[in-house]
């Protein structure tokens, strides 16, 4: 029976490969080739739509596009930098999200928009309202950086502050017999609270209110600077809302009221005779990544998502690269070390945390780069907290956006005991153990006993002390001082700079400039950019997904064009056999801490 299911799985994989993946690959390659050759019109308006959301970094898997989502922050920054120097691009039209955008991404995009405007080009932003949810203030901040901010006539300016919610499961767990047993270091390590409490603890409330206030204040200050009013005046006007579009115009929160089609027409008029709209993604594809020039190179190494042990082969092939796999990222850093042309490394980190073991593996690669004489500058994205800060802590220099969430120097772990909850439904959970007493410590059928709890708490303490030691060494701070500012507390980049956890506020461009300086590359000398890990080809991605070699994938794609060919059927049977014989390993990452 097992062999039957394995065979059926192989058949299904083969069918998916030939009827779905292969045609998509062929179409993607054809479309990509065509778009890369399409000329940019002489008077072009780039249209950047932020409403689909942005990731921090572009995925390296070519099939991640099918997982949804839009552009990446770094892609937007990179493309706008190229558009600054492109004489054919005359203007930029931005479609703003109504419900907000990640604050640190908004900081980075705003900075790129301001650089684009300094090149003498027009930016028009259009909104279909600002809703009273999430970080809508960050969306408004981007709009305020434009030459003109438009809003649709029927839309409302409902932004009056910054709000967020947390869901607490403590009462529900108590009611239904779920026992949450966790250790946390320390009171600000608040992820545990949502499993154990019914409301914010004083420390949780304090930390949340502090970083929210920091983000809100920073966004208002930036918007006020761009709108040429005082932060106090802008705040008073916003918080007096909500406003209709007409009221927002009257109070100078926006510049124009009109439909997006009218904004497009105005952008084309400002761009010149015969101007046309070009989607931002199409222009980005035609330009590619900035390569630079010169004999010296700066490596840009990127990692985004939860940090786990293992390789990308364990990740969802269509998931957009949302995990940092320690083998892959460490290997990328070592590849940059071994490249003689690379003189410095910019390490882009956007992660809320993960496995301490995986984090240490990556940090060891950072140490190796420094030992090889290649300075490492961390550029923090949306988050670089917990494990994200662990892997950043010993870099030569750390750059973060004012709204980056970082720090969270702490650890937690534990388990949910489910036996009582399941018993209420007539489900009995029983544990059977062979070996030492700690073997069943994390069984969900029984609570920790005293010995297991003591041993587990000791392991949590060790991890916390190891974290403190790395931060103290990397930031040249006394361990006692690190303990004061750690305790699991999340800080914004602006707060972290004042505490010595961050060296500089800014984004990727500032990190590159610092890397150039530390590598002693003259400012008048051109520099190349090398990116790690390298993007996979469709053939390599197919190899990872279906367990065949890259060359075999190429052959299968060729065969896929004639599905009725007997050789295609033979290839399917071979694929079935290979998949049936293949064995995989399940990588169990530690719970994010």
N, C-alpha and C positions, 0 to 999 in steps of 0.2 A: 504493500500500500504506500509505504514511504517513497519507494522508487517511482510509483505511479504519479504521486504529487510532484516529485522532482522533475519528472519528464514533462508533465503538464506545465510546470513553471517555465521550463526551457522553451516549450512551444509558445507560450504566451510572450516570453521575452523576445523570441524570434519574430513573432508577428508584430509586436510593438516596434522592434528595430526596423523592419522592412516597410511596414505600412504607415508608421507615424514618424519615427525619428529620421529615417533616411530621407523621405521627401522634405521634411522640415529642414534638415541640414542642407540639402541641395538648394532649396528655395532661399534659405538664409545666406548661403555663400553667394548665390547669384545676385540677390538683392543687395547684399553688402558690397559686392564688387561693383555693381551698377551705381550705387549711391556714392561710393568713394570716388568715382570718376565724374560725377555730375558737377558741372562748373557752378561756382557761386556767382549769381547775377552781379552786375556792376554796382547797382544800388540796392543793397540788401537790408532788410529788417529781420533780425533774429527774433523768434518768438519762443520765450522760455516759459514753459508751463510747470509751475511748482505744485499744482493741485493733486498730482498723483503721489506726492511724497518723494523724498530723496533718501537714499542710503548715504553713508559716509564715503564709501569707496566702491568703485565698479567691481563686480565679481570677476574672478579669473575663469570661471566655467562658462563656456559659450552658450550653454543651455539655460543658464539662470534667468535669461530674459523671459522665459516662459513661466517663471514663478511670479510675474507681476512686478509692479513698482516702476519707478521712473528713472531719472538720472541720478548720479551720485554728486555729492558736494564737491569732491575733488575734480570730477569731470567738468562741472560747471566752472570752477575756478580756472582749470587748465584751458578750457575752450575760450573763456572770456579774455584770458591773457593773450591768446593768439588772435582773437578778434580785434583787440586793441590796435594791433599792427597791420590789420588787413584793411586796405583802402576800400575794398568793395563793401565792407560792413559799415553802414552809416548809422544804424539805430538798433536799439534793443527794446522789445516789448515783453513785459513780465506779467504773467497771469498769477495772481496771488491766491493762496489757499484761504478759505473762509475761517477754518477752525485752527489755524496756527501751524507752526512748523517747529522742529526741534531747535531750541534756542541757540546752541553752539553752531549748528548748520546755518542758521539765520545770520549770525555774526560773520561767518566766513563768506557767505554769499554777498552780504552788504559790503564787505571790504572789497570784494571783486567788482561789484557794481560801481563803487566809488572810483576804483582805478580805471575802469572802462570809461566813465564820464570824464575823468581827467585827461583822457586822450582826445577830448573834444567832441565826443559822440553823445547822441541823445538817448535817454532812457525814459520810457513811459511805462508805468505800472497800472494795472487795472484790477479792481477787486469787485466781486459780487457780494460785498458785505464783509463785515468782521463779526464773527459770532462770539458769544460770551462763554466760550469753552476753551480749555487748554491754553497753550501759549500763543493766543491770537496776537498778543503784543509783539511777538517776534515777527509775525507776518506783516504787521503794520510797520515795524522797523525797516524791513526790506523795502516796502512801498515808499516810505519816507525818504529813502536814499535815491529815488528816481528823480529825473528832471521834472516830471509831472506825475501826480497820483490821481487816477480816475476811479470813480465808483459808479456802478449802475444806478439808474434813477429809482428803481423799486427796492434797492438794497438798504440795509440798516447798518449803522455804525454802532454795534452793540458791545464793543470792547470797552470795559470799564475797570479791568483789573486782571489778575492772574489767579486761576482757580484750578485745583486738582482734587482728586478723590482717592481714598484708599479703602479697600474692602477688607474687613476684619472677620475672621472665621472662628474666633474663640468661642462665642456663645453657641454657634452651630455645632462645633466639634463637641462641646460639653453636652449639648442636647442629644446628639446622636452617638455618643460613646466613642469618639475619636480622641485619643490621647496624644497630644503633641509634646514630645520630649526633645528639647533642644538645649544646646549650650551656645552662648554668644559672648563675644569679647569685643566691645563691652556694651554699655547701655544704649549707644547710638547705632549699633548694628541692627537696624530696624526691620530687615526682611523677616526676621523671626516673629516680630510682633503681630503681623497679619495672620499668623497661624495660632497665636496664643492669647491675643488680647481682643477686646471688643471696642477699643477706642485708642487714640493716640496716648502713649505714655508721655510724661513731661519732657523727657529727652527727645523722643520722636517728634513731638510737636515743635520743640525748640529748633531742632535741626532743619525740619521741613520748612518752617516759617522763615528761617534765616536764608536758606539758599533760594527760596522763591522770591523773597524780598530783593536779594542780590540780582537775580535775573530780571525782575520787573524794573528795578531802578536803573540797571544798565541799559535795557532796551529803550526806556523812556529818555534817558540822557542822549543816546545815539540818535533817536528819532528827533529829539528837540534840536540837536546840533544840525541835522540835515534840513529841518523845517525852519531853522533860523529863529527859534523862540527859546525861552528859558525852560529848563526842565520843570520848574514849578508851575509855570503857566500851562504847559502842555498837559501835565498831570491833572491839574484842576479842570481843564476843559474835558479831558477824556473821562474822568471820574464823575463828571456831571451828567453823563449820558444815561441811557442810550440816545442816539441821535438819528434822525432821518438823513438821507443823502443830502437833502437841501440844507439841513441844519449843520451837517458836517462841513459842507462847502462854506456856509456862512461863518463858521467858527474856525475856518482855515485848517481844518484837519485834513482836507483833501483839496485838489486844485480844480478838478473838472467833474461834472456829472455827465455820464453818457454810456451808451452800449459799447461792448467790446469791439463791435464792427467799426464804430466811430473812432475808437482809440487806435485801431489798426490803420484806418484811413489817415489819421493824423500822423502816425509814425511813418507811413509811406510818404506823406507829403513832406515831412521833415527830412526824409532820406534822399529825396530828389526825384527828378522825372523818371518815370517808368519803374519805380521801385517795386519790389515784390517781397512777400513774406516767405521766410525760410524757417522751417522748424529747427529748433536748437539741436535736437538729437541728430538730425540729418547733417547739419553743419559740423557737429562734433565728430561724426563718423568720417566725413570727408577730410577733416584736418588730422585726425588721429591725435595721439598724445604728443605733448611737447618733447622733442628729442634733444634740442639744443645742439651745440657744436663745440669743438675743442678737444684737446688731448686729455684733459682731466674730466672726471665724471663724478657726479653725486648720485648715490643710490637712494631711491625712494622705496622703502620697504613698508608694506601695508598689512594691517591686521584688523579685522572688524568682527565683533560678535563675542559670544561666550567662549572662554578659553578652556579647551579640552585636550587631553592626551590623544595621540594618534595622528592619522593622516586624513587628507581630504577625501580619501576613498570611503570614509565612514559617514560623510555628510550627504545630505539630500542633493542629488545632482541638479534639481530644478529649484533649489531653495535660495539662490542668490548669494551663496557664500556667507551665511550668517553666523558661522562659527570660526574661531581661531584654533586650528589644529596645531599642536605644539611641534610635531615633527616637521610639518610644512614650513611654519614660520621660522623656526630655528634654522632649517636648511636654507631658507631664503637669505637670512643674515649671513650664514657661513659662505654662501655663494658670492655675496657682495664683498666679504672679506678676501676671498681668493682672487677676485678680479683686480689686477694691478692698476687698472685705470681708475678705479673707484677710490677717491681720496677721503670721502666722508659719507656718513649714512644718515638720512632723514627717516626716522622710524615713526610712521603714522599709526597711532593707536586709537581705536574707538571700541571700547569694551567695558561692560559693567562688572566683569570679574569672571571667576571660574575656578578651576582646579589649581591648588597651590603647587602641585607637582608639575603640571604643565607650565605654569607661570615661571617656576624656577628653571625649567629647561630653556625657555626663551630668554630669561635674564642671563643665563650662562653664555648664550650666544652674544648678547650685548657686551658682556665683560670681555669676551674673546675679541670682539671688534676693537674695543678700546686698547686691549693689550697688543693688537696688531698695528696700533698707531692710527686707527681710523676713527675719528671722533663721531659720536652718536648724538644726534639732536632729536628729541621726541617732539612730535607735533600731535597734540591731543585733539581728538574730534569731539563727537557728541558726549562721550563718556570716556574716562580713563580712571575707573574707580576699582577698589578692591584689587583683584588680580590684574586689572588694567593698570593700576598704579604700581603694583609689584614689578611688572615687566618694564616699567618706565623709570623706576626709582634710581637706578645707577647710571643713567645716561649722563653725558657731559653737560647737557643743557635741556631744559624742558620748556616748551612753548605751549600755552593753552589759550583758548578763547575765554573771554570774561564769563561766558555762560556754560563752559564745559563743566560737567559734574565729575569731580575727581576726589582723591583721598579715599575715604571709607577704609582706612587702615585698620582692619579687624578681621574676625573670622567667626563663622557659625557652622553648626552642623547638628544632626540629630535624626530623629525618625518619627513617623506617625504609627502609633499602635492601633491596629484596626480590628483586633479580635472581638472586642465588645460590640463595636458598630456592626460587624458582619453577623454576630450572633443574634442580633435583633431581627435579622431576616432569615434565621434558621441556617446560617452558614457557619460551620465550625472550622476554625483555623487551629491547627496543632503543629508544634515544632518538634523536629527530630534532629539531633545533633550528634556528630561523632568528632572527637578531638578535644581541644582545650576549651576552657570555660568561656573564652571570649568569642568563640566561633559563632554563637548565636546572638551576639550583642545587638546586632541590628535587625533581628527578626521582628517583623511587624505584629507578631502574635503575642508578645509579652513585653512589659516595660523593662527598662534597664534594671538590673539588680545593683546593689551598692558597689560591688567590685567593678562591674562593667562601667557604671557611671563614673567612678573615680578614674579608671583607665582612660575612658573617652575624654573626660575633662582635661586630663593631663596632656593628651595629644592635641587638643584645641589650644591649650596654653603654649605648647611648644611651637605650633604654627604661628601663633600671635607673636611670640618672642622672636622667631625667625623673621617675620615681616618687619617688626620694629628694627631689628639689626640691619636689615637691608636698606631701609629708609634712612637710618642714622648714618650709615656709611655713604650712601649715595648722595645725600643732601648735606653732608658735613654738619650734622646736628647732634647734640648730646642725646643719648637714648631717653633720658628723663624728659627732655623737651618733646621728643617724638611721642612719647606716651601721653603727654598732655593734650596734644592736638590730634591724636589717633582715636582710640576708643570706638572705632567703627564709624566715625562721623563723616558724612559727605559734605564737601565744600565746593563752591563754584571756583572757576579758574581765578576770578578776581580775589576771592577770599584766600585761595591757596597761595597766590603770589605774596600776599601780605604775611603769610605764615612761613614762607620759605620753602613750600612744597613745589612751587613753580617759579621759573626764572623770568619769564617774559610773557606778556599777553600778545596774542596774534594768531596767525594761521600758518598755512603751509608756506606761503611766500616768506614770512619772517623766519621760519625754521630753515628754509633753504639759504637765506642770507647769512644766518648764524653758522650753518654748516660750512659755507664757503669761507667765512672768517676763521673758524677753528682749523680748517684744513690749509689755511694760508694761501688760498687761491686769489691772485690779484683781482681787484674789482673790475679792471679793464680787460680781463681775459674771459673769453667765452667758456661755458661749461656745458657738458652733456648730462642728460638725465637717463639713468638706467633703473627700470622698475622691477622689483621682486616681490612675491613670486611672479614669474612670467605667466601671461594668460595662456590657457590651454587651447590647442587647436580642437576643432570638432572631432577629429579622429582620435586624439588622445583622450578626450572626454568620453567618447564611445568606448574606448578601451577600459577606462575605469568603471563605466556603468555596466558593461556586459562581459568583462573578463576576457576580451580578445586583444590581440596586439594592435598597435596603431596601424601597422601595415595591413593587418587583416581587416580592420575597419574600413580602410580605403578600398580594399578589394570588394568588401560587402556593399559599400555604397555604389560602386560601379556596377555590381551585379544587380543591385536593387532597381536599376533603371529598366530591367527586363524581367519582371516578376515571374513570367511563365517559363523562363529558361530552366531546364533541369539542373544546371549548376547552382542556380539560386536555391532550389530545394535541397540540394546536397549541402550547401552552406548552412541552411537552417538546421539540418540534422546535426551537422558538426557543432554548431553553436549550442544545441540542446545538450549534446554529450559533454561539451566543455563545462557548461553551467552545472550539470548534474555532478560532475567530478570535483568542481571547485568547492573549496571550504572557506568560510569567512570567520572573523573574530568579532565578538561584540566588545566594544570599548566602553567601559563604564567610567565616565568622568566623575570626579568628586562633585558634590552639590555646590553650585556657585555660592561663594561666601562673601 
